[in-house]
Amino acid sequence: MKKSGRAGNAPSETTHLFEPALRDIVEDSETSTPSFESIKVSLAQNNEWYHSSSDSASSRSNIVNDRTTSELPQQRIFTIAASMFIGIFLAALDNTVVSTLLPHIGSEFNEMPRISLVATSYIFACAVFQPLFGKISDIFGRKPLLVFSNIVFFFGCLICGLSYNIWWLILGRLITGIGGGGLTSMCTITLSDIIPLRNRAVYQGAGNFFYALGTACGGLIGGLFSEYGGGWRMAFLIQLPFCFLSCTMIIAFLHLAGDKNLAKGSSVSHKLKQVDWYGVVTLILFLLMFMVTITVGGQYIPYRSMKFLLLFIAVCVSGVVFVYAEIYWTNDPILPVTFLKNRSVLGPSLANWFCMMGFMTVNYYLPIYWSCVLNQGPVEIGQKSVASFFSMSIGSFGPGYYVKCFGKYYNLMMVACLILIIGQLQIISITPQMSQWRQSILLAVPGLGGAMLITITLLAMMAAVPQKHHAATTSISYAFRTTGCTIGISLGAAIFQNSLRSIVTKSVMSFHGSGHSKQELASIIEKALHSSDWVNNGCPDFVRQTLLDCYQYACDKTFKFCLLCFALTTFACSIVKEHSLSTALG
């Protein structure tokens, strides 16, 4: 099965012909290009592509060129973008709509220790399936994948709204995550086909604006429906008509030349044969094992147990198999891992990873702090999340126009990292005595930095690779984002639950010998760990403040983990090399 002629073997004559010219380019200090070795490898791969690929692969390459050489009228672009921005809004809203509902869902089902699965299941599905959309859309077309994503998202929300226990809710979130992953990644990929890279910053900012709008509104909408709109289930059911609208607009208005050529080019069975199934299967297996290990480790399986060790070994083995399959078993990998040799792809990827780890964790656990420690309701918590919408809007649009005007992004990327760290330091300092107006802007500062960073890092990655690889590069970006989200929430949950269990057990048992039996105190510990509502409204008065202090301690540990993530984000951004941004397609 090993493929022949891989880059890294003896270089072709084409490579030798261009070596002197390439060396001159690399030595030119005014030119932002990859290193000589990476250009050499790229030429060898391109030479191999044109001489050894099948006719179907060549046809698909021509279709990619068709995608990137004809600009559409501005009004048509606006209509296409609007149809996809609805999907982005829904995907972001569904991601955070549970943030204000988690304590209430956990208490209703009496499943507080498992409540983090409701959040992680959505991101889990995104992480596993989102990287597949880029290459598969090169084969089947952008429009079919967007329609598929909307349909899957629709049925996922329907299952969530009709769920009667936590496991049905988790299943619905898994299905919704598959659709949501497609909605977000396919929007970016489709825009890359019709908008030049330098101008794309504005549209990418607009997409991030709607993502920020959905993220910020998710908590508020969830809180409103939980208290006034028929219960938390309506927060999912209300999304169904908007999902239908997005799907209808895409069917009616999205007509790309590349999609039409793909539709005429070959049968469905022939297209299925073009898919890198080795990569698909091994990538899903690796991400599945990785996500399961991260999710159960520390919460359901101790880190020092044999079960966790076996899971860790399975992750390593599946990861090695995936990388080997992508390098040696296919000419057209589903996720080209060799791109990560380029520091301007690796740096932004790691930055997305660490940034989303910290950002999603703080977005879930700051509302838990407000609910558990301050006993605030969903509406009040949702109102405190609104300020982040305005800051994320600025963080989305601002960098887009800056990059469009100046064509530079490195310094702005480092400023975004600084804003993230400053914002998280403010969150770590939270106490019950902090004024309400300060609490209302706590999420706004990291929201500003996070939105700026997500916009800029994607541009940095695309500027470092040829146009024809933008879809695959987008898949890499989203793979790191979604796995970062899952790891962040899972590790945050492990830190929170382990810290809470340890401090609650120690603090409550200190009352032994003061007229309270071990049996009574053990019952208090069990109830406190399973329901924050009970802590505020049902626990004995003598232990209430102690339990509230324990919840604050656990949240503080989680917030410090987020600060570490943002520090690592800054380091990852520092290794990025700035490239020039094209003002034309192709």
Secondary structure, 3 states (H helix, E strand, C coil): CCCCCCCCCCCCHHHHHHHHHHHHHHHCCCCCCCCHHHHHHHHHHHHHHHHHCCHHHHHHHHHHHHHCCCCCCHHHHHHHHHHHHHHHHHHHHHHHCCCCCHHHHHHHHCCHHHCHHHHHHHHHHHHHHHHHHHHHHHHHCHHHHHHHHHHHHHHHHHHHHHCCCHHHHHHHHHHHHHHHHHHHHHHHHHHHHHCCHHHHHHHHHHHHHHHHHHHHHHHHHHHHHHHCCCCCCHHHHCCHHHHHHHHHHHHHHCCCHHHHHHHHHCCHHHHHHHCCHHHHHHHHHHHHHHHHHHHHECCCECCCCHHHHHHHHHHHHHHHHHHHHHHHCCCCCCCCHHHHHCHHHHHHHHHHHHHHHHHHHHHHHHHHHHHHCCCCCHHHHHHHHHHHHHHHHHHHHHHHHHHHHHCCCHHHHHHHHHHHHHHHHHHHCCCCCCCHHHHHCCCHHHHHHHHHHHHHHHHHHHHCCCHHHHHHHHHHHHHHHHHHHHHHHHHHHHHHHHHHHHHHHHHHHCCECCCECHHHHHHHHHHHHHCHHHHHHCCCHHHHHHHHHHHHHHHHHHHHHHHHHHHHHHHHHHCCCCCCCCCCCC
